[in-house]
Amino acid sequence: MAPIKKDTKEVCLTILDGKLDMLDMKIDELKDKQEDMAEDISKVKEAVYHPDEGLYARLRELESWQKTSTRFIWMLVSSTLGIFAYIITKILS
């Protein structure tokens, strides 16, 4: 095998150094993007699980409102039917 020339070694090392620098920049970009994603995930987590304003708190409020409104509607319907029944019995008698 023929020995590699010094110039060829320097060129190869320069190319390798450039590729390593590029790889280092890409790793730094990945770290930055990972930090951004971690911040975004924590914001989503806060929006969902916040005890006063989160998604679960809103859902709990809506379910409570739904139960109350359902009871009110049933009371209103039964009262209306009772009034109509009373009026009909008064008319027929």
KOLLOKE-681938 format. One line per field, with one value per atom (N, C-alpha, C): residue number from 0; chain; atom name; x, y, z. Coordinates in steps of 0.05 Angstrom, whole numbers, plus 5000, padded with zeros to 4 digits. Layout:
! residues N
nr	c(NUM / ...) .
kette	c(A / ...) .
atom	c(CA / ...) .
px	c(X / ...) .
py	c(Y / ...) .
pz	c(Z / ...) .
***
This chain:
! residues 93
nr	c(0 / 0 / 0 / 1 / 1 / 1 / 2 / 2 / 2 / 3 / 3 / 3 / 4 / 4 / 4 / 5 / 5 / 5 / 6 / 6 / 6 / 7 / 7 / 7 / 8 / 8 / 8 / 9 / 9 / 9 / 10 / 10 / 10 / 11 / 11 / 11 / 12 / 12 / 12 / 13 / 13 / 13 / 14 / 14 / 14 / 15 / 15 / 15 / 16 / 16 / 16 / 17 / 17 / 17 / 18 / 18 / 18 / 19 / 19 / 19 / 20 / 20 / 20 / 21 / 21 / 21 / 22 / 22 / 22 / 23 / 23 / 23 / 24 / 24 / 24 / 25 / 25 / 25 / 26 / 26 / 26 / 27 / 27 / 27 / 28 / 28 / 28 / 29 / 29 / 29 / 30 / 30 / 30 / 31 / 31 / 31 / 32 / 32 / 32 / 33 / 33 / 33 / 34 / 34 / 34 / 35 / 35 / 35 / 36 / 36 / 36 / 37 / 37 / 37 / 38 / 38 / 38 / 39 / 39 / 39 / 40 / 40 / 40 / 41 / 41 / 41 / 42 / 42 / 42 / 43 / 43 / 43 / 44 / 44 / 44 / 45 / 45 / 45 / 46 / 46 / 46 / 47 / 47 / 47 / 48 / 48 / 48 / 49 / 49 / 49 / 50 / 50 / 50 / 51 / 51 / 51 / 52 / 52 / 52 / 53 / 53 / 53 / 54 / 54 / 54 / 55 / 55 / 55 / 56 / 56 / 56 / 57 / 57 / 57 / 58 / 58 / 58 / 59 / 59 / 59 / 60 / 60 / 60 / 61 / 61 / 61 / 62 / 62 / 62 / 63 / 63 / 63 / 64 / 64 / 64 / 65 / 65 / 65 / 66 / 66 / 66 / 67 / 67 / 67 / 68 / 68 / 68 / 69 / 69 / 69 / 70 / 70 / 70 / 71 / 71 / 71 / 72 / 72 / 72 / 73 / 73 / 73 / 74 / 74 / 74 / 75 / 75 / 75 / 76 / 76 / 76 / 77 / 77 / 77 / 78 / 78 / 78 / 79 / 79 / 79 / 80 / 80 / 80 / 81 / 81 / 81 / 82 / 82 / 82 / 83 / 83 / 83 / 84 / 84 / 84 / 85 / 85 / 85 / 86 / 86 / 86 / 87 / 87 / 87 / 88 / 88 / 88 / 89 / 89 / 89 / 90 / 90 / 90 / 91 / 91 / 91 / 92 / 92 / 92) .
kette	c(A / A / A / A / A / A / A / A / A / A / A / A / A / A / A / A / A / A / A / A / A / A / A / A / A / A / A / A / A / A / A / A / A / A / A / A / A / A / A / A / A / A / A / A / A / A / A / A / A / A / A / A / A / A / A / A / A / A / A / A / A / A / A / A / A / A / A / A / A / A / A / A / A / A / A / A / A / A / A / A / A / A / A / A / A / A / A / A / A / A / A / A / A / A / A / A / A / A / A / A / A / A / A / A / A / A / A / A / A / A / A / A / A / A / A / A / A / A / A / A / A / A / A / A / A / A / A / A / A / A / A / A / A / A / A / A / A / A / A / A / A / A / A / A / A / A / A / A / A / A / A / A / A / A / A / A / A / A / A / A / A / A / A / A / A / A / A / A / A / A / A / A / A / A / A / A / A / A / A / A / A / A / A / A / A / A / A / A / A / A / A / A / A / A / A / A / A / A / A / A / A / A / A / A / A / A / A / A / A / A / A / A / A / A / A / A / A / A / A / A / A / A / A / A / A / A / A / A / A / A / A / A / A / A / A / A / A / A / A / A / A / A / A / A / A / A / A / A / A / A / A / A / A / A / A / A / A / A / A / A / A / A / A / A / A / A / A / A / A / A / A / A / A / A / A / A / A / A / A) .
atom	c(N / CA / C / N / CA / C / N / CA / C / N / CA / C / N / CA / C / N / CA / C / N / CA / C / N / CA / C / N / CA / C / N / CA / C / N / CA / C / N / CA / C / N / CA / C / N / CA / C / N / CA / C / N / CA / C / N / CA / C / N / CA / C / N / CA / C / N / CA / C / N / CA / C / N / CA / C / N / CA / C / N / CA / C / N / CA / C / N / CA / C / N / CA / C / N / CA / C / N / CA / C / N / CA / C / N / CA / C / N / CA / C / N / CA / C / N / CA / C / N / CA / C / N / CA / C / N / CA / C / N / CA / C / N / CA / C / N / CA / C / N / CA / C / N / CA / C / N / CA / C / N / CA / C / N / CA / C / N / CA / C / N / CA / C / N / CA / C / N / CA / C / N / CA / C / N / CA / C / N / CA / C / N / CA / C / N / CA / C / N / CA / C / N / CA / C / N / CA / C / N / CA / C / N / CA / C / N / CA / C / N / CA / C / N / CA / C / N / CA / C / N / CA / C / N / CA / C / N / CA / C / N / CA / C / N / CA / C / N / CA / C / N / CA / C / N / CA / C / N / CA / C / N / CA / C / N / CA / C / N / CA / C / N / CA / C / N / CA / C / N / CA / C / N / CA / C / N / CA / C / N / CA / C / N / CA / C / N / CA / C / N / CA / C / N / CA / C / N / CA / C / N / CA / C / N / CA / C / N / CA / C / N / CA / C / N / CA / C / N / CA / C / N / CA / C) .
px	c(5017 / 5000 / 5017 / 5009 / 5024 / 5017 / 5037 / 5031 / 5015 / 4997 / 4980 / 4997 / 4993 / 5009 / 4999 / 5017 / 5010 / 4988 / 4988 / 4968 / 4940 / 4939 / 4914 / 4903 / 4921 / 4913 / 4901 / 4914 / 4904 / 4877 / 4873 / 4848 / 4826 / 4832 / 4813 / 4806 / 4826 / 4822 / 4805 / 4810 / 4795 / 4765 / 4761 / 4734 / 4720 / 4735 / 4724 / 4717 / 4735 / 4730 / 4705 / 4702 / 4678 / 4652 / 4654 / 4630 / 4624 / 4645 / 4641 / 4629 / 4638 / 4626 / 4597 / 4590 / 4562 / 4546 / 4557 / 4543 / 4538 / 4558 / 4555 / 4533 / 4531 / 4510 / 4483 / 4481 / 4455 / 4447 / 4466 / 4459 / 4450 / 4463 / 4454 / 4426 / 4419 / 4392 / 4372 / 4379 / 4361 / 4357 / 4378 / 4374 / 4356 / 4359 / 4341 / 4312 / 4308 / 4281 / 4269 / 4286 / 4276 / 4268 / 4283 / 4275 / 4249 / 4246 / 4221 / 4197 / 4201 / 4180 / 4173 / 4193 / 4188 / 4172 / 4178 / 4163 / 4134 / 4131 / 4104 / 4088 / 4100 / 4086 / 4078 / 4096 / 4089 / 4066 / 4064 / 4042 / 4016 / 4017 / 3993 / 3984 / 4004 / 3998 / 3985 / 3994 / 3983 / 3954 / 3950 / 3924 / 3903 / 3912 / 3894 / 3889 / 3910 / 3908 / 3906 / 3906 / 3905 / 3879 / 3881 / 3857 / 3835 / 3841 / 3819 / 3810 / 3828 / 3821 / 3827 / 3836 / 3843 / 3819 / 3825 / 3804 / 3787 / 3799 / 3783 / 3766 / 3775 / 3759 / 3735 / 3739 / 3717 / 3697 / 3707 / 3690 / 3673 / 3685 / 3671 / 3649 / 3655 / 3634 / 3611 / 3618 / 3597 / 3579 / 3591 / 3575 / 3557 / 3567 / 3550 / 3527 / 3533 / 3512 / 3492 / 3501 / 3483 / 3464 / 3474 / 3456 / 3435 / 3444 / 3426 / 3405 / 3413 / 3394 / 3375 / 3384 / 3366 / 3345 / 3353 / 3333 / 3313 / 3322 / 3304 / 3285 / 3294 / 3277 / 3256 / 3263 / 3244 / 3223 / 3231 / 3212 / 3194 / 3204 / 3188 / 3168 / 3177 / 3159 / 3137 / 3145 / 3125 / 3105 / 3114 / 3096 / 3077 / 3087 / 3070 / 3050 / 3058 / 3039 / 3018 / 3026 / 3007 / 2987 / 2996 / 2978 / 2958 / 2968 / 2950 / 2930 / 2939 / 2920 / 2899 / 2907 / 2888 / 2868 / 2878 / 2860 / 2840 / 2850 / 2832 / 2811 / 2820 / 2800 / 2779 / 2787 / 2768 / 2749 / 2759 / 2742 / 2722 / 2731 / 2714 / 2694 / 2698 / 2679 / 2660) .
py	c(4977 / 5000 / 5025 / 5044 / 5068 / 5086 / 5099 / 5117 / 5141 / 5151 / 5174 / 5199 / 5216 / 5241 / 5259 / 5276 / 5295 / 5314 / 5323 / 5342 / 5328 / 5303 / 5288 / 5285 / 5280 / 5277 / 5304 / 5326 / 5352 / 5358 / 5351 / 5356 / 5339 / 5314 / 5296 / 5306 / 5315 / 5325 / 5351 / 5368 / 5393 / 5386 / 5367 / 5359 / 5347 / 5330 / 5318 / 5339 / 5358 / 5380 / 5396 / 5401 / 5416 / 5400 / 5374 / 5357 / 5355 / 5354 / 5354 / 5380 / 5402 / 5428 / 5429 / 5419 / 5419 / 5401 / 5378 / 5360 / 5374 / 5388 / 5403 / 5424 / 5438 / 5458 / 5445 / 5422 / 5408 / 5398 / 5389 / 5380 / 5404 / 5427 / 5451 / 5459 / 5457 / 5463 / 5444 / 5418 / 5398 / 5405 / 5413 / 5420 / 5444 / 5464 / 5488 / 5480 / 5463 / 5455 / 5438 / 5422 / 5405 / 5423 / 5444 / 5462 / 5477 / 5485 / 5498 / 5479 / 5454 / 5434 / 5429 / 5429 / 5425 / 5448 / 5473 / 5496 / 5494 / 5486 / 5484 / 5463 / 5440 / 5419 / 5428 / 5443 / 5452 / 5472 / 5488 / 5507 / 5491 / 5471 / 5454 / 5441 / 5430 / 5417 / 5436 / 5460 / 5480 / 5487 / 5490 / 5497 / 5475 / 5450 / 5428 / 5424 / 5424 / 5416 / 5439 / 5464 / 5486 / 5484 / 5485 / 5479 / 5499 / 5524 / 5544 / 5550 / 5550 / 5558 / 5536 / 5513 / 5492 / 5479 / 5461 / 5447 / 5430 / 5416 / 5400 / 5417 / 5440 / 5457 / 5467 / 5475 / 5484 / 5461 / 5438 / 5415 / 5409 / 5411 / 5407 / 5428 / 5453 / 5474 / 5469 / 5460 / 5455 / 5431 / 5411 / 5388 / 5397 / 5414 / 5424 / 5441 / 5458 / 5474 / 5457 / 5436 / 5418 / 5404 / 5395 / 5382 / 5401 / 5426 / 5446 / 5453 / 5457 / 5465 / 5442 / 5417 / 5394 / 5393 / 5397 / 5397 / 5419 / 5442 / 5465 / 5460 / 5448 / 5442 / 5422 / 5401 / 5381 / 5394 / 5411 / 5425 / 5442 / 5456 / 5474 / 5458 / 5436 / 5419 / 5406 / 5396 / 5383 / 5404 / 5428 / 5449 / 5457 / 5460 / 5467 / 5445 / 5420 / 5398 / 5398 / 5403 / 5405 / 5427 / 5450 / 5473 / 5466 / 5454 / 5447 / 5426 / 5407 / 5386 / 5399 / 5418 / 5432 / 5448 / 5462 / 5477 / 5459 / 5437 / 5418 / 5406 / 5399 / 5389 / 5410 / 5435 / 5456 / 5461 / 5459 / 5463 / 5440 / 5416 / 5393 / 5390 / 5401 / 5397 / 5420) .
pz	c(5000 / 5000 / 5000 / 4985 / 4983 / 5007 / 5019 / 5041 / 5031 / 5049 / 5043 / 5045 / 5025 / 5025 / 5047 / 5056 / 5077 / 5069 / 5044 / 5035 / 5035 / 5028 / 5027 / 5055 / 5074 / 5102 / 5112 / 5106 / 5114 / 5102 / 5077 / 5064 / 5077 / 5083 / 5096 / 5124 / 5138 / 5165 / 5164 / 5145 / 5142 / 5136 / 5118 / 5111 / 5136 / 5150 / 5174 / 5195 / 5198 / 5218 / 5210 / 5185 / 5175 / 5181 / 5176 / 5181 / 5211 / 5228 / 5257 / 5266 / 5255 / 5262 / 5254 / 5231 / 5222 / 5240 / 5248 / 5266 / 5293 / 5303 / 5328 / 5326 / 5303 / 5300 / 5299 / 5286 / 5285 / 5313 / 5328 / 5356 / 5372 / 5369 / 5383 / 5375 / 5349 / 5340 / 5352 / 5354 / 5366 / 5396 / 5410 / 5438 / 5441 / 5424 / 5425 / 5420 / 5399 / 5393 / 5415 / 5427 / 5449 / 5473 / 5479 / 5500 / 5494 / 5468 / 5460 / 5463 / 5455 / 5458 / 5488 / 5505 / 5533 / 5545 / 5536 / 5545 / 5535 / 5510 / 5499 / 5513 / 5519 / 5534 / 5561 / 5575 / 5601 / 5600 / 5579 / 5576 / 5571 / 5555 / 5550 / 5576 / 5590 / 5615 / 5635 / 5636 / 5654 / 5645 / 5619 / 5608 / 5614 / 5615 / 5619 / 5649 / 5665 / 5693 / 5713 / 5704 / 5723 / 5740 / 5767 / 5783 / 5781 / 5774 / 5772 / 5744 / 5725 / 5698 / 5677 / 5685 / 5667 / 5654 / 5635 / 5620 / 5639 / 5657 / 5675 / 5694 / 5702 / 5719 / 5703 / 5678 / 5661 / 5656 / 5652 / 5647 / 5672 / 5695 / 5720 / 5724 / 5717 / 5718 / 5699 / 5675 / 5655 / 5664 / 5675 / 5685 / 5707 / 5725 / 5747 / 5736 / 5717 / 5704 / 5690 / 5677 / 5663 / 5682 / 5705 / 5724 / 5735 / 5741 / 5751 / 5731 / 5706 / 5685 / 5679 / 5680 / 5675 / 5697 / 5722 / 5744 / 5740 / 5732 / 5728 / 5705 / 5684 / 5661 / 5669 / 5684 / 5692 / 5711 / 5729 / 5746 / 5730 / 5710 / 5693 / 5677 / 5665 / 5649 / 5666 / 5689 / 5706 / 5717 / 5724 / 5733 / 5710 / 5686 / 5663 / 5658 / 5659 / 5655 / 5677 / 5702 / 5724 / 5721 / 5712 / 5707 / 5685 / 5663 / 5641 / 5650 / 5666 / 5676 / 5694 / 5711 / 5728 / 5712 / 5691 / 5674 / 5659 / 5649 / 5634 / 5653 / 5677 / 5696 / 5704 / 5706 / 5712 / 5689 / 5664 / 5641 / 5638 / 5643 / 5639 / 5662 / 5685 / 5707 / 5710) .
***
